[in-house]
Amino acid sequence: MTTTVTKTVKSAGGDFSSLSAWEAARQADLTVADTIEQAECYTFLDTSPFTIDGWTTDATRYIRIYTPTAERHTAIPATGYRLESNGFVVGLTIIEDFVRLEGVAFHGGSNNAGAVRFGNSVNVKDIRISHCYFDRSVNWGAVVFDAGANAVYRFWNNIINDNVPSVSFHVDLASGTLYCHNNTVAYIGGSTSAGFTAHYRNNGGTFIAKNNISYGKNLTNFTCYSGSYDAASTNNLSSDGTAPGSNAKINKTPLFVDGANDNFKLASTDADCKNQGADLSADANLAVTDDIVGSARPQVGAFDIGAFEILAGPYQQPRTVSPFIVNLLHDPSGFPNEVKSIKAWW
Amino acid sequence: MAEVLVMARNNNNADPTKDQRGCYKRGMPVVVMPDGWSWGVEETLPTFAILFIPLISVDAVQKYVAQQIENGVVTRRRLWQIRWADLPAGAQQKLQANGSLIIKATAAYTGPFDFTWAQVKTFFRNLLTGLDETADLAP
Protein backbone atom coordinates (compact mmCIF):
# COMPACT_ATOMS: atom_id res chain seq x y z
CA MET A 1 0.00 0.00 0.00
CA THR A 2 1.33 3.38 -0.99
CA THR A 3 2.26 5.60 1.92
CA THR A 4 2.80 9.34 2.01
CA VAL A 5 5.98 10.80 3.46
CA THR A 6 5.80 14.48 4.41
CA LYS A 7 8.76 16.68 5.32
CA THR A 8 8.52 20.33 6.31
CA VAL A 9 10.44 23.19 4.77
CA LYS A 10 10.69 26.17 7.11
CA SER A 11 12.95 29.14 7.75
CA ALA A 12 13.62 27.70 11.21
CA GLY A 13 12.70 24.54 13.06
CA GLY A 14 11.62 22.47 10.07
CA ASP A 15 13.05 19.31 8.57
CA PHE A 16 14.71 21.39 5.86
CA SER A 17 15.46 25.06 5.40
CA SER A 18 15.12 25.10 1.62
CA LEU A 19 13.30 23.08 -1.02
CA SER A 20 16.64 22.54 -2.70
CA ALA A 21 17.98 20.67 0.33
CA TRP A 22 14.73 18.72 0.66
CA GLU A 23 15.01 17.60 -2.93
CA ALA A 24 18.62 16.52 -2.48
CA ALA A 25 17.87 14.57 0.67
CA ARG A 26 14.67 12.87 -0.42
CA GLN A 27 15.71 11.98 -3.98
CA ALA A 28 14.65 8.34 -4.39
CA ASP A 29 12.89 5.71 -6.46
CA LEU A 30 9.34 6.22 -5.24
CA THR A 31 8.06 3.20 -7.15
CA VAL A 32 10.34 0.94 -5.12
CA ALA A 33 9.69 2.75 -1.85
CA ASP A 34 5.98 2.78 -2.76
CA THR A 35 5.59 6.30 -1.46
CA ILE A 36 4.24 9.69 -2.36
CA GLU A 37 6.87 12.22 -1.33
CA GLN A 38 5.59 15.56 -0.05
CA ALA A 39 7.31 18.82 0.84
CA GLU A 40 5.16 20.98 3.09
CA CYS A 41 6.36 24.55 2.81
CA TYR A 42 5.88 27.30 5.38
CA THR A 43 5.96 31.06 4.99
CA PHE A 44 9.37 32.45 4.05
CA LEU A 45 11.39 33.57 1.05
CA ASP A 46 13.42 30.61 -0.25
CA THR A 47 16.27 31.95 -2.34
CA SER A 48 17.66 28.64 -3.58
CA PRO A 49 16.34 27.74 -7.05
CA PHE A 50 16.50 24.03 -7.74
CA THR A 51 15.85 21.13 -10.06
CA ILE A 52 13.77 18.01 -9.50
CA ASP A 53 15.72 15.20 -11.12
CA GLY A 54 17.21 11.81 -10.34
CA TRP A 55 14.01 10.37 -8.89
CA THR A 56 11.77 7.62 -10.24
CA THR A 57 8.04 8.33 -10.10
CA ASP A 58 4.82 7.05 -11.61
CA ALA A 59 1.16 8.00 -11.72
CA THR A 60 0.42 6.93 -8.16
CA ARG A 61 3.81 7.53 -6.54
CA TYR A 62 4.66 11.10 -7.27
CA ILE A 63 6.25 14.24 -5.85
CA ARG A 64 4.01 16.87 -4.32
CA ILE A 65 5.17 20.29 -3.17
CA TYR A 66 2.51 22.27 -1.38
CA THR A 67 1.74 24.85 1.26
CA PRO A 68 -0.75 24.36 4.10
CA THR A 69 -3.58 26.86 3.89
CA ALA A 70 -2.23 29.03 6.71
CA GLU A 71 1.20 29.24 5.06
CA ARG A 72 -0.04 29.95 1.57
CA HIS A 73 0.13 33.19 -0.37
CA THR A 74 -3.03 35.25 -0.26
CA ALA A 75 -3.00 35.93 -4.01
CA ILE A 76 -0.88 39.05 -3.57
CA PRO A 77 2.93 39.43 -3.66
CA ALA A 78 5.25 38.70 -0.74
CA THR A 79 2.90 36.40 1.12
CA GLY A 80 3.29 32.76 2.07
CA TYR A 81 6.10 30.47 0.96
CA ARG A 82 7.94 32.00 -2.02
CA LEU A 83 10.65 30.56 -4.22
CA GLU A 84 12.84 33.29 -5.68
CA SER A 85 15.18 33.19 -8.63
CA ASN A 86 17.74 35.76 -9.72
CA GLY A 87 20.59 36.13 -12.16
CA PHE A 88 19.24 34.31 -15.23
CA VAL A 89 18.32 31.24 -13.21
CA VAL A 90 14.98 29.41 -13.40
CA GLY A 91 13.18 29.06 -10.08
CA LEU A 92 12.19 25.44 -10.49
CA THR A 93 13.20 23.03 -13.22
CA ILE A 94 11.18 19.82 -13.31
CA ILE A 95 12.79 16.86 -15.03
CA GLU A 96 10.68 14.25 -13.26
CA ASP A 97 7.53 12.86 -14.86
CA PHE A 98 4.94 12.95 -12.07
CA VAL A 99 5.02 16.14 -10.05
CA ARG A 100 2.39 18.32 -8.42
CA LEU A 101 2.73 21.90 -7.16
CA GLU A 102 0.02 23.42 -5.03
CA GLY A 103 -0.09 26.85 -3.42
CA VAL A 104 3.51 27.86 -4.07
CA ALA A 105 4.41 31.46 -4.85
CA PHE A 106 7.18 32.15 -7.33
CA HIS A 107 8.98 35.46 -7.17
CA GLY A 108 11.21 36.56 -9.99
CA GLY A 109 14.08 38.64 -8.74
CA SER A 110 16.36 40.67 -10.96
CA ASN A 111 17.03 39.11 -14.36
CA ASN A 112 15.36 35.83 -13.49
CA ALA A 113 14.89 33.26 -16.23
CA GLY A 114 11.32 32.36 -15.41
CA ALA A 115 9.54 30.46 -12.69
CA VAL A 116 9.03 26.90 -13.92
CA ARG A 117 10.63 24.94 -16.75
CA PHE A 118 10.70 21.26 -17.68
CA GLY A 119 13.05 18.69 -19.09
CA ASN A 120 12.14 17.43 -22.54
CA SER A 121 11.81 13.68 -23.04
CA VAL A 122 9.57 11.05 -24.65
CA ASN A 123 8.28 9.94 -21.25
CA VAL A 124 4.63 10.03 -20.32
CA LYS A 125 4.24 12.83 -17.79
CA ASP A 126 1.52 14.05 -15.49
CA ILE A 127 2.30 17.54 -14.20
CA ARG A 128 -0.20 19.46 -12.06
CA ILE A 129 0.20 23.08 -10.99
CA SER A 130 -2.57 24.75 -9.04
CA HIS A 131 -3.25 27.60 -6.61
CA CYS A 132 0.14 29.16 -7.32
CA TYR A 133 1.05 32.83 -7.54
CA PHE A 134 3.71 34.08 -9.95
CA ASP A 135 5.02 37.61 -9.91
CA ARG A 136 7.71 39.68 -11.57
CA SER A 137 8.46 37.28 -14.37
CA VAL A 138 11.14 38.89 -16.45
CA ASN A 139 12.27 38.05 -19.95
CA TRP A 140 11.27 34.41 -20.23
CA GLY A 141 7.82 34.35 -18.75
CA ALA A 142 6.36 32.28 -15.97
CA VAL A 143 5.85 28.70 -17.11
CA VAL A 144 7.06 27.11 -20.33
CA PHE A 145 5.47 23.70 -20.81
CA ASP A 146 8.17 22.03 -22.85
CA ALA A 147 8.49 18.49 -21.50
CA GLY A 148 7.73 16.68 -24.75
CA ALA A 149 4.78 15.41 -26.77
CA ASN A 150 3.69 12.82 -24.19
CA ALA A 151 3.35 15.28 -21.35
CA VAL A 152 -0.05 16.16 -19.96
CA TYR A 153 -0.25 19.31 -17.87
CA ARG A 154 -3.06 20.50 -15.67
CA PHE A 155 -2.76 24.17 -14.75
CA TRP A 156 -5.58 25.73 -12.78
CA ASN A 157 -6.41 28.44 -10.25
CA ASN A 158 -3.13 30.29 -10.73
CA ILE A 159 -2.41 34.00 -10.93
CA ILE A 160 0.44 35.34 -13.01
CA ASN A 161 1.13 38.92 -12.13
CA ASP A 162 2.79 40.30 -15.24
CA ASN A 163 4.17 43.25 -13.33
CA VAL A 164 7.44 43.50 -15.21
CA PRO A 165 6.33 43.09 -18.82
CA SER A 166 9.08 42.19 -21.23
CA VAL A 167 9.69 39.61 -23.92
CA SER A 168 7.70 36.87 -22.36
CA PHE A 169 5.02 34.25 -22.82
CA HIS A 170 3.62 33.46 -19.43
CA VAL A 171 1.64 30.29 -20.04
CA ASP A 172 3.62 28.93 -22.93
CA LEU A 173 2.90 25.49 -24.38
CA ALA A 174 5.68 24.12 -26.55
CA SER A 175 4.54 20.48 -26.72
CA GLY A 176 2.15 18.04 -25.10
CA THR A 177 -1.37 18.67 -23.86
CA LEU A 178 -2.28 21.51 -21.51
CA TYR A 179 -5.56 21.74 -19.64
CA CYS A 180 -5.59 25.36 -18.54
CA HIS A 181 -8.57 26.27 -16.38
CA ASN A 182 -9.51 29.34 -14.37
CA ASN A 183 -6.21 31.20 -14.42
CA THR A 184 -5.58 34.93 -14.37
CA VAL A 185 -2.69 36.61 -16.16
CA ALA A 186 -2.76 40.35 -15.81
CA TYR A 187 -0.78 43.53 -16.09
CA ILE A 188 -1.88 46.99 -15.04
CA GLY A 189 0.66 49.72 -15.23
CA GLY A 190 1.93 52.70 -17.06
CA SER A 191 4.81 51.15 -18.94
CA THR A 192 4.75 49.23 -22.15
CA SER A 193 6.38 45.92 -22.92
CA ALA A 194 9.94 46.02 -24.16
CA GLY A 195 9.26 43.42 -26.82
CA PHE A 196 6.59 41.06 -28.06
CA THR A 197 4.73 39.27 -25.35
CA ALA A 198 1.67 37.10 -24.90
CA HIS A 199 -0.02 35.95 -21.77
CA TYR A 200 -0.99 32.58 -23.21
CA ARG A 201 0.70 30.99 -26.18
CA ASN A 202 0.30 27.69 -27.97
CA ASN A 203 3.57 27.07 -29.71
CA GLY A 204 3.17 23.44 -30.67
CA GLY A 205 0.87 21.40 -28.45
CA THR A 206 -2.81 20.87 -27.71
CA PHE A 207 -4.01 23.77 -25.60
CA ILE A 208 -7.43 23.53 -23.95
CA ALA A 209 -8.25 26.86 -22.33
CA LYS A 210 -11.35 27.35 -20.19
CA ASN A 211 -12.39 30.23 -17.95
CA ASN A 212 -9.07 32.11 -18.19
CA ILE A 213 -8.41 35.84 -17.93
CA SER A 214 -5.79 37.74 -19.85
CA TYR A 215 -5.63 41.44 -19.20
CA GLY A 216 -2.85 43.71 -20.39
CA LYS A 217 -3.41 47.38 -19.82
CA ASN A 218 -1.09 49.81 -21.61
CA LEU A 219 0.91 47.02 -23.24
CA THR A 220 2.16 47.31 -26.78
CA ASN A 221 3.53 44.54 -28.99
CA PHE A 222 1.24 42.34 -27.00
CA THR A 223 -1.50 39.81 -27.50
CA CYS A 224 -3.53 38.06 -24.84
CA TYR A 225 -3.76 34.65 -26.51
CA SER A 226 -1.34 33.62 -29.24
CA GLY A 227 -1.50 30.52 -31.44
CA SER A 228 -4.35 28.07 -32.00
CA TYR A 229 -6.49 26.52 -29.30
CA ASP A 230 -8.41 23.29 -29.06
CA ALA A 231 -12.07 23.40 -30.06
CA ALA A 232 -13.06 22.50 -26.50
CA SER A 233 -11.78 25.86 -25.29
CA THR A 234 -14.48 28.07 -23.86
CA ASN A 235 -15.39 31.10 -21.73
CA ASN A 236 -12.02 32.82 -21.89
CA LEU A 237 -11.65 36.56 -21.47
CA SER A 238 -9.20 38.96 -23.06
CA SER A 239 -8.59 42.67 -23.00
CA ASP A 240 -7.96 42.45 -26.74
CA GLY A 241 -9.82 40.47 -29.38
CA THR A 242 -7.98 37.17 -29.05
CA ALA A 243 -9.80 35.13 -26.38
CA PRO A 244 -10.20 31.67 -27.94
CA GLY A 245 -13.05 29.18 -28.04
CA SER A 246 -16.77 29.38 -27.62
CA ASN A 247 -18.38 32.03 -25.44
CA ALA A 248 -15.27 34.19 -25.68
CA LYS A 249 -15.32 37.51 -23.84
CA ILE A 250 -13.22 39.85 -25.94
CA ASN A 251 -12.14 43.45 -25.45
CA LYS A 252 -13.16 43.30 -21.82
CA THR A 253 -11.87 45.06 -18.71
CA PRO A 254 -12.26 42.95 -15.58
CA LEU A 255 -12.62 44.89 -12.36
CA PHE A 256 -9.89 43.86 -9.99
CA VAL A 257 -9.81 44.73 -6.32
CA ASP A 258 -6.57 46.71 -6.68
CA GLY A 259 -4.83 45.75 -9.89
CA ALA A 260 -2.56 48.78 -9.83
CA ASN A 261 -1.10 47.37 -6.62
CA ASP A 262 -0.87 43.80 -7.83
CA ASN A 263 -4.11 42.52 -6.38
CA PHE A 264 -5.92 40.70 -9.15
CA LYS A 265 -8.75 39.32 -7.12
CA LEU A 266 -12.04 40.13 -8.79
CA ALA A 267 -14.02 43.00 -7.31
CA SER A 268 -17.57 42.14 -6.36
CA THR A 269 -18.79 44.79 -8.80
CA ASP A 270 -17.17 43.08 -11.77
CA ALA A 271 -19.57 42.14 -14.54
CA ASP A 272 -17.37 40.60 -17.22
CA CYS A 273 -16.05 37.67 -15.20
CA LYS A 274 -18.58 37.24 -12.43
CA ASN A 275 -20.87 34.31 -13.21
CA GLN A 276 -19.54 34.23 -16.77
CA GLY A 277 -17.52 31.01 -16.57
CA ALA A 278 -18.32 27.51 -17.70
CA ASP A 279 -19.18 24.99 -14.99
CA LEU A 280 -16.03 22.90 -14.71
CA SER A 281 -16.99 21.04 -11.56
CA ALA A 282 -17.41 17.83 -13.54
CA ASP A 283 -14.90 18.43 -16.29
CA ALA A 284 -13.61 15.03 -17.37
CA ASN A 285 -10.01 16.15 -17.73
CA LEU A 286 -9.67 18.78 -15.04
CA ALA A 287 -12.51 19.35 -12.62
CA VAL A 288 -12.38 22.64 -10.71
CA THR A 289 -14.31 22.97 -7.48
CA ASP A 290 -12.53 25.83 -5.67
CA ASP A 291 -10.53 28.97 -6.41
CA ILE A 292 -6.94 30.08 -5.80
CA VAL A 293 -7.54 30.79 -2.12
CA GLY A 294 -9.66 27.69 -1.56
CA SER A 295 -13.13 29.22 -1.73
CA ALA A 296 -15.69 26.85 -3.20
CA ARG A 297 -16.91 27.37 -6.76
CA PRO A 298 -19.43 28.58 -7.61
CA GLN A 299 -20.36 31.09 -4.92
CA VAL A 300 -23.23 32.94 -6.48
CA GLY A 301 -24.83 31.51 -9.59
CA ALA A 302 -22.31 30.30 -12.11
CA PHE A 303 -18.52 29.96 -12.14
CA ASP A 304 -16.49 33.15 -12.36
CA ILE A 305 -13.80 33.50 -14.99
CA GLY A 306 -10.25 33.64 -13.69
CA ALA A 307 -8.44 32.32 -10.64
CA PHE A 308 -10.60 34.06 -8.11
CA GLU A 309 -14.23 33.38 -7.25
CA ILE A 310 -16.18 36.33 -5.92
CA LEU A 311 -17.55 35.43 -2.52
CA ALA A 312 -21.21 35.52 -1.73
CA GLY A 313 -22.14 38.76 0.04
CA PRO A 314 -21.44 42.42 -0.59
CA TYR A 315 -17.88 42.56 0.66
CA GLN A 316 -14.77 41.56 -1.27
CA GLN A 317 -11.56 41.55 0.75
CA PRO A 318 -9.42 44.52 -0.22
CA ARG A 319 -5.64 44.43 -0.38
CA THR A 320 -5.29 45.99 3.02
CA VAL A 321 -7.78 46.84 5.72
CA SER A 322 -7.09 50.05 7.61
CA PRO A 323 -6.68 49.90 11.40
CA PHE A 324 -9.80 52.03 11.57
CA ILE A 325 -11.88 49.34 9.91
CA VAL A 326 -10.21 46.57 11.90
CA ASN A 327 -11.07 48.34 15.16
CA LEU A 328 -14.58 49.03 14.00
CA LEU A 329 -15.20 45.41 13.13
CA HIS A 330 -13.59 44.17 16.32
CA ASP A 331 -15.28 46.50 18.80
CA PRO A 332 -17.63 49.20 17.48
CA SER A 333 -18.69 50.35 20.95
CA GLY A 334 -16.41 53.35 20.97
CA PHE A 335 -17.48 54.65 17.58
CA PRO A 336 -20.25 57.17 16.90
CA ASN A 337 -23.55 55.82 15.63
CA GLU A 338 -22.94 57.11 12.12
CA VAL A 339 -19.76 55.05 11.93
CA LYS A 340 -21.33 52.01 13.56
CA SER A 341 -23.77 51.89 10.70
CA ILE A 342 -20.84 51.20 8.37
CA LYS A 343 -20.20 47.95 10.23
CA ALA A 344 -23.54 46.58 9.17
CA TRP A 345 -22.62 47.20 5.56
CA TRP A 346 -19.22 45.50 5.95
CA MET B 1 29.38 35.01 5.58
CA ALA B 2 28.83 31.60 4.05
CA GLU B 3 27.75 28.19 5.18
CA VAL B 4 27.74 25.41 2.60
CA LEU B 5 25.49 22.37 2.81
CA VAL B 6 27.34 19.46 1.27
CA MET B 7 26.02 16.05 0.31
CA ALA B 8 27.51 13.41 2.61
CA ARG B 9 26.20 10.35 0.81
CA ASN B 10 25.52 9.18 -2.71
CA ASN B 11 22.07 9.17 -4.23
CA ASN B 12 21.59 6.61 -6.98
CA ASN B 13 19.24 5.84 -9.83
CA ALA B 14 19.06 2.60 -11.79
CA ASP B 15 19.14 4.55 -15.06
CA PRO B 16 22.82 5.43 -15.56
CA THR B 17 22.05 8.55 -17.58
CA LYS B 18 19.69 9.82 -14.94
CA ASP B 19 22.09 8.79 -12.21
CA GLN B 20 24.89 10.94 -13.61
CA ARG B 21 22.70 13.87 -14.60
CA GLY B 22 20.28 14.02 -11.72
CA CYS B 23 21.63 12.32 -8.61
CA TYR B 24 23.62 14.12 -5.97
CA LYS B 25 26.88 12.47 -5.04
CA ARG B 26 28.91 12.72 -1.87
CA GLY B 27 30.89 15.91 -1.77
CA MET B 28 28.59 17.95 -4.00
CA PRO B 29 27.65 21.30 -2.48
CA VAL B 30 23.85 21.68 -2.43
CA VAL B 31 23.07 25.19 -1.15
CA VAL B 32 24.98 28.15 0.21
CA MET B 33 23.51 30.21 3.03
CA PRO B 34 24.72 33.16 5.11
CA ASP B 35 26.52 32.79 8.44
CA GLY B 36 24.26 31.81 11.29
CA TRP B 37 21.75 30.06 9.06
CA SER B 38 19.09 28.07 10.89
CA TRP B 39 19.53 24.64 9.33
CA GLY B 40 16.72 22.10 9.37
CA VAL B 41 16.79 19.09 11.65
CA GLU B 42 17.47 16.76 8.72
CA GLU B 43 20.19 18.93 7.24
CA THR B 44 22.87 16.96 9.01
CA LEU B 45 24.56 13.56 8.97
CA PRO B 46 24.14 11.06 7.50
CA THR B 47 22.76 13.03 4.55
CA PHE B 48 24.62 16.33 4.78
CA ALA B 49 27.69 17.98 6.21
CA ILE B 50 28.16 21.71 6.61
CA LEU B 51 31.21 23.78 5.79
CA PHE B 52 31.36 26.98 7.80
CA ILE B 53 33.42 29.63 6.02
CA PRO B 54 33.19 32.72 8.26
CA LEU B 55 33.38 36.23 6.85
CA ILE B 56 33.18 35.02 3.26
CA SER B 57 30.23 36.25 1.25
CA VAL B 58 27.57 33.93 -0.11
CA ASP B 59 28.30 35.28 -3.57
CA ALA B 60 31.95 34.22 -3.30
CA VAL B 61 30.93 30.62 -2.72
CA GLN B 62 27.88 30.53 -4.98
CA LYS B 63 29.81 29.14 -7.93
CA TYR B 64 30.20 25.81 -6.14
CA VAL B 65 26.46 25.12 -6.38
CA ALA B 66 26.30 25.68 -10.14
CA GLN B 67 25.19 22.77 -12.27
CA GLN B 68 27.51 21.21 -14.83
CA ILE B 69 26.23 22.36 -18.21
CA GLU B 70 27.60 21.26 -21.56
CA ASN B 71 26.28 22.70 -24.83
CA GLY B 72 23.36 24.17 -22.97
CA VAL B 73 22.38 20.85 -21.40
CA VAL B 74 22.70 19.95 -17.72
CA THR B 75 24.95 16.91 -17.45
CA ARG B 76 25.55 16.83 -13.70
CA ARG B 77 23.88 18.17 -10.61
CA ARG B 78 26.94 20.12 -9.73
CA LEU B 79 30.01 21.29 -11.56
CA TRP B 80 32.09 21.07 -8.40
CA GLN B 81 32.58 18.16 -6.04
CA ILE B 82 34.74 17.84 -2.95
CA ARG B 83 37.04 14.84 -3.29
CA TRP B 84 35.69 13.44 -0.05
CA ALA B 85 37.67 10.20 -0.04
CA ASP B 86 40.89 12.12 -0.65
CA LEU B 87 40.45 14.54 2.24
CA PRO B 88 43.07 14.29 5.00
CA ALA B 89 42.20 11.72 7.62
CA GLY B 90 41.69 14.44 10.20
CA ALA B 91 39.13 16.19 8.05
CA GLN B 92 37.25 12.99 7.31
CA GLN B 93 37.15 12.06 10.97
CA LYS B 94 35.89 15.48 11.92
CA LEU B 95 33.20 15.38 9.23
CA GLN B 96 32.07 11.94 10.33
CA ALA B 97 32.01 12.95 13.97
CA ASN B 98 30.57 16.47 13.82
CA GLY B 99 29.13 16.75 10.36
CA SER B 100 30.91 20.04 9.91
CA LEU B 101 34.20 21.80 9.33
CA ILE B 102 35.18 25.39 10.02
CA ILE B 103 37.32 26.79 7.25
CA LYS B 104 39.32 29.98 7.67
CA ALA B 105 39.42 31.74 4.34
CA THR B 106 40.33 35.28 5.33
CA ALA B 107 42.81 36.79 7.75
CA ALA B 108 40.01 38.89 9.13
CA TYR B 109 38.55 35.80 10.78
CA THR B 110 40.22 35.21 14.13
CA GLY B 111 37.96 32.55 15.63
CA PRO B 112 38.57 28.80 15.89
CA PHE B 113 38.90 26.78 12.71
CA ASP B 114 39.69 23.29 11.51
CA PHE B 115 41.48 24.05 8.27
CA THR B 116 42.37 27.00 6.12
CA TRP B 117 40.97 27.49 2.64
CA ALA B 118 44.51 27.05 1.30
CA GLN B 119 44.56 23.59 2.85
CA VAL B 120 41.20 22.43 1.49
CA LYS B 121 40.66 24.27 -1.79
CA THR B 122 42.57 21.70 -3.82
CA PHE B 123 40.00 19.10 -2.75
CA PHE B 124 37.34 21.04 -4.66
CA ARG B 125 37.37 19.53 -8.17
CA ASN B 126 35.79 20.98 -11.29
CA LEU B 127 34.18 17.87 -12.79
CA LEU B 128 34.10 19.32 -16.29
CA THR B 129 37.79 20.24 -16.49
CA GLY B 130 39.03 17.67 -14.02
CA LEU B 131 41.10 20.39 -12.38
CA ASP B 132 41.20 21.21 -8.70
CA GLU B 133 40.48 24.65 -7.33
CA THR B 134 43.33 27.11 -7.12
CA ALA B 135 41.44 30.33 -6.45
CA ASP B 136 41.10 32.08 -3.15
CA LEU B 137 37.77 33.21 -1.77
CA ALA B 138 37.07 36.89 -1.72
CA PRO B 139 35.59 38.16 1.55
Chai-1 contact restraints between the chains, C-beta under 6 A:
chainA,res_idxA,chainB,res_idxB,connection_type,confidence,min_distance_angstrom,max_distance_angstrom,comment,restraint_id
A,A12,B,S38,contact,1.0,0.0,6.0,A-B,restraint_1
A,G14,B,G40,contact,1.0,0.0,6.0,A-B,restraint_2
A,D15,B,G40,contact,1.0,0.0,6.0,A-B,restraint_3
A,D15,B,V41,contact,1.0,0.0,6.0,A-B,restraint_4
A,D15,B,E42,contact,1.0,0.0,6.0,A-B,restraint_5
A,F16,B,G40,contact,1.0,0.0,6.0,A-B,restraint_6
A,F16,B,E42,contact,1.0,0.0,6.0,A-B,restraint_7
A,S17,B,W39,contact,1.0,0.0,6.0,A-B,restraint_8
A,S17,B,G40,contact,1.0,0.0,6.0,A-B,restraint_9
A,S18,B,V31,contact,1.0,0.0,6.0,A-B,restraint_10
A,S20,B,V31,contact,1.0,0.0,6.0,A-B,restraint_11
A,A21,B,L5,contact,1.0,0.0,6.0,A-B,restraint_12
A,A21,B,V30,contact,1.0,0.0,6.0,A-B,restraint_13
A,A21,B,V31,contact,1.0,0.0,6.0,A-B,restraint_14
A,A21,B,E43,contact,1.0,0.0,6.0,A-B,restraint_15
A,A24,B,Y24,contact,1.0,0.0,6.0,A-B,restraint_16
A,A24,B,V30,contact,1.0,0.0,6.0,A-B,restraint_17
A,A25,B,T47,contact,1.0,0.0,6.0,A-B,restraint_18
A,Q27,B,N11,contact,1.0,0.0,6.0,A-B,restraint_19
A,S48,B,V31,contact,1.0,0.0,6.0,A-B,restraint_20
A,D53,B,G22,contact,1.0,0.0,6.0,A-B,restraint_21
A,G54,B,N13,contact,1.0,0.0,6.0,A-B,restraint_22
A,G54,B,G22,contact,1.0,0.0,6.0,A-B,restraint_23
A,G54,B,C23,contact,1.0,0.0,6.0,A-B,restraint_24
